[in-house]
């Protein structure tokens, strides 16, 4: 993946206080890389044996993009001049935050595996990369970037399939040395751009799909059906019929509730199961392909490469 290279002076006494806490935990993967663009990458993965609670302070804060891969936690952000905000982390969530002059309390569950990818960049560096063009940036974040406000900005959403693909590519790089650093630079920038685009798209569109409680329950049922039938999934017509909605409401409702399409969700679920089966080492690629309903092994390999940016064989080597 990438190697430790120390923190930047820009964040040495504030934003990296959480990094200092992480370094006290005995984890198998704690990696911090500082890139020429001003982006800092922090990836940590560890099994927490006992329940943990703590607090850290942040003065001059970076803009943080935090992607939760595994593990659940709870936190409170106390602002010196603002009311507190509560955050709950769980797999598949992403937070985009700017929290200067704050105190952060957190709780982490015992006997839980935690994996998180974090990208940090200062408002001034991100502003420079955007060339001070904030036309498509949400107002709350744009005011931070142009220096007119130091108000906290906290945005929470689900990790999209497009963002998940970039995360998988970032955390499974097969490059070495200078080529690896260039790869990390490009992919971390791509992930930031992707997340800013998704925030602006979400903040800028109206809620044109009106879902009643019963509609949401049907959409949740459709999700459960897909999860339980990845090897032989129903067609869109059949899925809509089984949950009692028309295809238009199924597609619009799925995007409204899960921020993705039924097909993209199915693809993501198949790849998640494939990843676990490959790590288990009890299944070969042909068996995985068959169990997940791919037409042949070549089809499975093509889809895996599209999703993870690497072949199943190389993925196994990187995790052996």
N, C-alpha and C positions, 0 to 999 in steps of 0.2 A: 504494500500500500504506500504509505509515505512515512518519512522518518522524523523523529523529534528534532526541532531546531531552535527551541527557546522562544520566549515571548518577546514582543516588541516593546520598546521603551514607551510607545504611545499609550499602552494600556497597563503598564507595569504595576501600578499601585491601586487599580480599581477593578477593571473588568476581569482581570485574571485572578481575583481573589477566589473565585469558584474553582479555577484550575488548581490553585494551591490546596484547596480542600480535596479535590479529586486525587491529588498526588499522595494524600494520606491514606487512601483506600488501596488495599492490595488487589489490583486488577490485572488481568492478563493483557489488556490492551488500553493504553493511555497514550495517545499520540497527538502532539501539537506541532504544527508547521506554520511558519511565517513566510508569506509569499511577497514578491516584489510589488504587487499591486496594492499592498496594504491589507489584503485579506489574511486573516488568521484562521486556520482550520484546527478544530479540536474534536478528536474522536475518542470516546472512551467506552470501554466495555468491561464489565466486571460483575461478579456474583456477590451480592451483599448478604453476608451471613446474619447480621443482626440489624434490627430497625435503627435507622440513623436520622438524626435531626440536627439542624445547624442554622447558622446565620452568617451572611457576609454582606459587606458594605460596598457600594459602588458610587463613585463620585462622577468623574467625567466618563460617561458610558459610551461604548460603541453601539452601532446598530447590530443586533444579533438575529441570526436566522438559526433556529433550533429545531432539529428534526428528530423526533422520538421514534426509535426503532423497536426497542423492547423495554418493558418495565413501566410501572405506574408510580406516580408521586404527587405530592401536593405542595403548594407554596403560596405565600402571601408577599406581595410587594408593597412596602410602606414608603410613600413619598413624603418628603419633608414638608411640602406645601400642598399636598393633595391627599385625597382619601386613598385607602389601600385597595389593592386589586388582588383577587384570588385566581390562581391558575391550577389546573389539574392536568398532569401529563399522562399520556397513555400511548400505546403503540399506534403509529399512523397519524399522530398529531404533529403540526408544525406551528411554531410561534415566531412571529417577527416582532421584535421589541426594541424599544429605546427607553431606558429607565435611569436617567441621571439622578444623582443625589438621593439614592434610595437605600433601604435596608431590606434584604430578602431573607425570609424565613422559609425553610423547606423541610419536608419529611419524606423519607424513603422507606419503602417496605422491606421487611426481612425476607431472606431466602428468595430473592428476586434477581433475575439477570437484567442488568441495565446496559443499553446500548444507545448512544446519542451522537449525532453528528451536528457540530456547531460551526457556523461561519460568522466571524466578527469583522466589522470594518467601521472605521470612524465616519461620522457624517460628512466631514470635509473631504475625505478620500472618495466616498461614494458620490458626493456632489460633483467632484472633479471628473469622475468617470462618466457621469451623466451629462457633463458639459453644461451644468446649471439649467438643464431642460427638464422641468418637473411637471410638464403639461399632463402626463398620464400617470402621475404619482398621486395617491390619495392625499387629501389636504393635510391630515394630521402628520403624515410623514414628510410631506413636501415642506411644511413649515419648519421642521427640524433640519432638513437639508439646506434650506436657504438661510438658516441662522436666525429666523425671526421668532423661534419658540424653543423652549427647553422643556415643554410639557411632555409627560410620559406618553409613549405610543405602544400599545399592546394589541396585536392582532393574532387571532387563533383560527386555524382551519385544519382541514384534513390534507394529508400528503396526497397529491394527485398522482396518477399513473406516470405522467410525464416527468414530474419531479422525482418520483421513485426510481425511474430509469437512470437519471443522472446520479442519484445517491449511490445506486448499485455500481455504476461505473467508477465513481470516485473511490469507493471503499474496496474495489476489487481490481485496482490498477496492476497491470503486469509489467509496466515500464520501470526502468531503473535510472538513477542519476539525474542528469539534466533533462532528459526527455520526460522523466516522471514529474519533475517540478513544473515543466511546461504544460504537461497534461493536467496536473492538479490546478494550475492557474486558470486554464481555459474552462475546465469543468466547474470549478467553484464559481467563476464569473457567470457561467451559463446557468447554474442553479440559482444564483441571486437574481439574475434577469428573469428567469422563469417564475420565481416566487413573486417578484414585483409585478409582473404581468398578470398573474392570477389574482393578486390583491386588487389591482386597479380594475380588472374585469369584474370582480365580484362587487366591489364598492360602487362601480359605475352603472351596474345594470339594475333594473327594477325587478321586483318579485312578481313576474307575470304568470307564475303558476300558483293557483290557489289550491292548496291541499288541505282537506279536512282530516280529522283524526283517523277516520276509517281509511282514507286514502294512504296516509302514512303507514298504517298497519299493513296494508296490502303491499306497499313498496318494500317494507321490511320483510314480509313473507316471501316476496320475489327474491330478495337478497339471500334469504335462508335456503330457498330452493336451489339457487345457483351454487351456493357453498356446498350443498349436499349432493350435487350431481355434476361435479367437474369432469368426470369421466364420460358422461353421456348427457350433456346439458340439453334442455328443451329449446326449441326455436323461440324466437321472440313472440310469434303468434301464440304458441302454446303456453308460454310463460304468462302472457297477458290474460289468456283465457283461464288459466288455473288460479290466478289471484283475483280475477273478476274486475279487471280494468281494461280500457282500450289501449292499443299500442302507443298512441300519442301520449296519454297520461302516464303510461309506464316509463317511457323514455324521459319525459320532462320531469316526472316525479323522482326518478332515479337520480337525475342530475341535480335536482333541488335538494334531495336528502343526503346523497352520498358524494356529490360534486364529481360524478363520473357517469359513464354510460354502462348499461348492462354488459355489453361486450367487453369493455375495458376492465370492468370489475372481474368478470370471469377470467380474463387473461391474467390479471394480477393475482387472482386466487390460485390459478394453476401454477404460476411461477413460484408463488410462496410455498406451495406444497412440494414442487419440484426441488426447490432449494433445500427443504428439510429432508427429503428423501436422498438427495445427493450427499448431504452431510452425514446421514445415517449409515452410509456405506453398505447397507443390506440389499440395495437395488442397483442394477446396472441401468444404463441409459435406455436400452430397449424396453425394459420392464416399466420404467417410469413413463416413457412415451406412451405405452399401451394403457397403463392405468389412468393416465390423465386425458385419454381420448384423442390423442393426435393421430392423424392419418398414417404417419410413419415416423421413423426416427429422424429423418432429415427435416421433416416439418417441425418436430420438437426442437431440434438444434437451432433451426433458423429463428424460431420464436424466442428461445432462450437468449440467443445473441442479441436480438433486438431489445430485449428487456434488461439484461444484465451487462451487455457490452462485452461479453466473453463467452467462450464455448463451455458446455457442461464439463468437458474433460479438464480444461484449464481451471475452472471453478473448483473442481475436486482437488487439484494439486495445490491451489492457493489455501485451501482449508484443511489439508491433511496434516 
